[in-house]
């Protein structure tokens, strides 16, 4: 299991940040992702594998004024 934004999600062998975001339907154009407290750059999402028991935070950015 992994924790994604406070929810328990079944861990899958070889799951990457990109695959997880698609699985969770996180489609916002600007998202910041942390895995176990470390920010993962968007350019690394396709290759960054998420270990079992990880805590993932995915937050979309909103501009306001």
N, C-alpha and C positions, 0 to 999 in steps of 0.2 A: 504494500500500500504506500501511496504517497499522499501528502496533504497539499491541496491546491486551494489557495485563498480560504483556508479554514475547513475545507471539505475533504473527506477521505475519498480517494480515487484509486481504483485498482491499478497497480503497477504492471507494465508490460515490458518484457525483454526488449532492449534496444530502442525504447521510446526516447525521442528527442524533444527538445523544446518546441520545435515547429509542429511535430506530430501531436503533441499534447495540446497546443493551442487550437489546432484544427478539431481534435476530439472534443474539446470543451466549448467549441463554437465561439472562440474569442477572435473576432474578426475586425476589431477596431484598428484603424490605420496606424495609430501610435500607441504602442504598448511597451511598458518596462517590465522585464522579467528578472526575478531573482530566484536562484536555486541555492538553498541553504545559506541565504544571506548575501550571496555574490551576484552582482548584476551580470547578466549574460547579454553580450552585444548582439544586436539583430543579425549581424553578418555571421554569427556563430550558431544561430538557432538550429539550422539544418543538421549540424554535426555534433552539437552538445547533447550527450546522452544523460538522462536523468537517472541517478542511482535509486534503487529501492530505499524506502524509508526517508526520502528527501522531503523538504518543505519548500514548496514553490509558491511564489507570490507573483501574480500577473495583474498589473494595474494599467488601465488605459489613461492616457493624458488628455485633459480637456483644457482648452484655452478659454479664458473668460475675460470679461472687461467691464 
